[in-house]
């Protein structure tokens, strides 16, 4: 007894044609999406304030930036030798506002600070970005001075004295700040309680 094929050849042909059209449409959409990607510069490593851009600093990334591509530096832009004016993390796209031709005041210094172990994150590590606040001492607060000051924002931790952390008491850290920030920070933190928070 011959079993009748429940799927006529015409139906199979339509199904095959449908699959072919679907694959062609998918390929077309993929090509269209890839054509919208643009090549921009991104950081190959962490870049600190005052650092000069070199070929070792950069990689090219192809990304989809439909509305804000003008905010970032295209890979065809010549940026070698420019100076970083804000911290840039590894893998981060380079915003136009992050580099400058000027170097005045951008030399980076390592500034040591002594901070109470309860006034900074317990798991703070070198390389992280922090905000530094100055709080009035209790004697100042008693006289009515209760202002909290943001001394410096988004500064990178260069190192932490792990031995002082293990011993208890104050912990020594070194932060990377611009040369022209050193004196203002020292003035703002003199006779103040220093508190450190991770940058958002």
N, C-alpha and C positions, 0 to 999 in steps of 0.2 A: 504494500500500500504506500503510495507516494504522499508524503506530508507536505501540505501547502505552506509555503514560506509566509509567515504572518507579516513580514516587512518587504513589500514590493521593492523592486530595484529603483523605481523612481523616488520612493521615500528615502532610501539610503543615499541616493544622489543628492537630494535636497539637504539631507543632514550633513553630508560631507562638504557641500558648498557653503552651508551655514558656518561650519567650523573653520573653513578656510577664510571666509569673510571676517569672522571674529578675530582670528589670529592676525589678519592684515590690519584691522582697525587697532588692535592692541599694539602692534609694532609701530603704527603711525603715531599713536598717542605717546609712546615711549620716546620716539625720536623728537616729537614736538616738545616734550618736557625737557629733554636733554639740551635742546637748542636754547631753552630759556635760562639754563645755568650759565653763570658768568664766573670767570677766573679772578679771584681776589687774593691779596696777600694775607697770610695768617702767620702767627708766631710759631716758630719751631721749638722754642723753649721759653721759659719765663723771662720777661724783659723788665728791668728795673728802670726807675726814673733816672735820666741822665745817660743811659746806655746808648751807644751809637749803633745804628742799623748796619749789619754786615750780611753777606750772603749766607753765613751760618745761622743768622737770626730768623730766616724766612723759609716758608714753603708756600706753594701755590695750592689753593683749594678751589674746587668748583662747587658753587652753591647756588641755590635758587633764592634770589632776592628780588621779588617782583616790585616792591614798593619803596625800598630804602637802600637800593644799591649805591646811590650817590653818597651815602654816609661812610662807605668803606673804600679802601684803596684798591683799585683794579690792578691786576698783575702786570699790566703794561705801564703802570706808574713807576717813575724812577724815584726810589726812596732811600737808596744806599747813602749812608753818611748822615742821615737825619737823626735827630735826638728824640728819645722817648720822653714824653712829658707826663705820662701817667702809667702806673703799673699795668702790664699786659700779661695775661696768663698763657701758658703753653696751649697751642691749638686755637686760641682766640683770633677771630678776624680782626684786622687792623683798622680801626676807625680813623678817618681823616684827622679827627681832633686829637689823636694820641701822639702825633709826631710834630716836630718843629725844626726849623732851620736854625733857630737860636739855641745857644748853649749857655748863655749867661744865667747864673743862678741855678743851673741844673746839675752841677757836680754833686755826686751822692757821697754822703758821709755816713759812717756807722756810729750811731749815738747810743751809748749805754744808759740803761735806766734800771733802777732798783724798785721792784714792785712787790707788795705783799702777796703771799701765795693765794690769799682769798680774793685778790682783786684782778685776777686774770684767769682765763679758761684753763682748767687742769690739764687738758690734753693739747694745749697750744704747741705748735711745732714750727720749726724754722721753715721759711718759705711762704707762710700764710700771711694774709693781709689783715691788719687790725686798725681799729680806731682808738685813739688815746684821749682820755678825759682827765681833767683836773678837778678834784672835789675839794672844798675847803676842809681844813682840819677842824676837829671838834671845837677848839678854842675860837676859831674864826666864826664857826656856825653859831656859837653862843652869843657873839656880838652882832649877829644879824647878817653876816655875809654867808649866804647859802647858795651862791651862784655856781652852777656846774658848767665848765667850759670844755668844748671840743677843741683839744689842742692840735691834733693832726688826724686826718682821715685817710684810710686806705694806704697805710705805710706797711712795707714788707718787713717781716721778722728775719733778721740775718742769722741770729743764733740765740740759744737759750742756755744758761748755765745750769745744766742738769744736776750738778753736784749740790748747788745751793737749794735746788728744788727738793732733793732727797733729804737734806739736813733740816729743812723747815725754815720758817722765817721769810725774809725777803728773797725774791728770786731775781737774778740779774738777766736782763735780755738786751740784745743789741738790735736796733731798728735802722733801716735804711731811709734817710731823709735827705732832702735837698740841702745844699750848703747854707742857703739863705733861710732855712727853717730852724737851724740848730739853735741859734740864740733865742728866737721867740719861744721855742718849746721849753728851753731851760728856764726862761723867765716865767712862763705860765705854770710850770710844774714846781717852781721853788716854793717850799713850805706848803705844798699841797699834797693831797692824797691822790696818787695816780691809779686810775682804773683802766683796764684794757678790755675791749670787746672785739670779737671778730667782725670784720666788715661784712655788710650784707651783700 
